[in-house]
């Protein structure tokens, strides 16, 4: 497929903050069907056709909720495979993190 992914996010730019604080959060949704076995949440990935409206300052909270429901790509649009548990730490970087592994080791930490 090789198309860009557009993750729904909510953020703040530093333009009106004299301290330059900025940041964002990725919007998530509940996982569906078999995805719950992997994780109970999933990032909300928007269809390309919804991105401009999502980013518009004129989009109301109510409309953003509608976009999240109507324009989210389903899990079936992606290819899923096991990867190293190293992906669980933001300190680990590199394309080797997305390589499929043969024998996934499940690690649960309470």
C-alpha positions as CSV (number, residue, x, y, z in Angstrom):
1,X,0.0,0.0,0.0
2,X,2.8,2.4,0.9
3,X,0.6,5.4,1.7
4,X,1.0,7.8,4.6
5,X,-0.9,7.2,7.8
6,X,-2.7,10.0,9.5
7,X,-3.1,9.4,13.2
8,X,-5.8,11.5,14.9
9,X,-4.2,13.7,17.5
10,X,-5.0,16.6,19.8
11,X,-2.3,19.1,20.3
12,X,-1.1,22.5,21.3
13,X,1.4,24.7,19.5
14,X,3.6,27.2,21.4
15,X,2.3,30.3,19.5
16,X,0.3,31.6,22.5
17,X,2.5,30.2,25.2
18,X,5.4,32.4,26.3
19,X,7.1,29.3,27.8
20,X,7.0,27.5,24.5
21,X,5.2,24.5,25.9
22,X,3.7,22.3,23.2
23,X,2.7,18.7,22.8
24,X,0.1,16.3,21.6
25,X,-1.7,13.1,22.4
26,X,-2.7,10.4,19.9
27,X,-6.4,9.7,20.0
28,X,-7.2,6.0,20.6
29,X,-10.3,3.9,20.3
30,X,-11.3,0.6,21.8
31,X,-9.9,-2.4,20.0
32,X,-12.3,-4.6,18.0
33,X,-12.6,-8.3,17.6
34,X,-9.3,-10.2,17.8
35,X,-7.3,-7.1,18.4
36,X,-8.3,-7.2,22.0
37,X,-6.0,-10.1,22.4
38,X,-3.1,-7.8,21.6
39,X,-4.2,-4.6,23.3
40,X,-7.4,-3.1,24.5
41,X,-6.8,0.2,22.7
42,X,-5.7,1.2,19.2
43,X,-4.6,4.4,17.6
44,X,-7.3,6.1,15.6
45,X,-6.0,6.3,12.0
46,X,-8.0,8.6,9.7
47,X,-8.9,8.2,6.1
48,X,-7.1,10.7,3.9
49,X,-10.4,12.4,3.0
50,X,-11.0,13.4,6.6
51,X,-7.6,14.9,7.5
52,X,-8.2,18.5,6.4
53,X,-11.5,18.7,8.3
54,X,-9.9,17.1,11.4
55,X,-7.1,19.7,11.4
56,X,-9.4,22.7,10.8
57,X,-9.7,25.1,13.7
58,X,-13.4,25.4,12.6
59,X,-14.2,21.8,13.4
60,X,-16.3,21.6,16.5
61,X,-15.9,19.0,19.2
62,X,-19.1,17.3,18.1
63,X,-17.9,17.1,14.5
64,X,-14.5,15.7,15.6
65,X,-16.4,12.9,17.4
66,X,-18.3,12.2,14.2
67,X,-15.1,12.1,12.2
68,X,-13.5,9.7,14.7
69,X,-16.5,7.4,14.3
70,X,-17.0,7.7,10.5
71,X,-13.5,8.1,9.1
72,X,-11.4,5.7,11.2
73,X,-9.7,3.0,9.2
74,X,-10.6,-0.5,10.4
75,X,-8.0,-3.0,11.8
76,X,-8.6,-5.1,8.6
77,X,-6.9,-2.4,6.6
78,X,-3.5,-3.2,8.1
79,X,-1.1,-6.1,8.1
80,X,-0.4,-7.4,11.6
81,X,2.6,-9.5,12.6
82,X,4.6,-10.2,15.8
83,X,7.5,-7.8,16.6
84,X,10.1,-7.6,19.3
85,X,9.1,-6.4,22.8
86,X,11.7,-3.7,22.2
87,X,8.9,-1.7,20.6
88,X,7.5,-1.1,24.1
89,X,10.2,1.5,25.0
90,X,10.6,4.9,23.3
91,X,14.3,4.6,23.9
92,X,14.5,1.9,21.2
93,X,14.6,3.3,17.7
94,X,15.2,1.9,14.2
95,X,13.5,0.0,11.4
96,X,14.6,-3.3,12.9
97,X,11.8,-2.8,15.5
98,X,9.1,-3.4,12.8
99,X,10.6,-6.6,11.4
100,X,8.5,-9.7,11.9
101,X,9.8,-12.2,14.4
102,X,9.3,-16.0,14.3
103,X,8.6,-16.7,18.0
104,X,7.0,-13.9,19.9
105,X,7.7,-13.8,23.6
106,X,4.8,-12.4,25.5
107,X,5.8,-10.2,28.4
108,X,3.2,-9.0,30.9
109,X,4.1,-6.5,33.6
110,X,1.7,-5.7,36.4
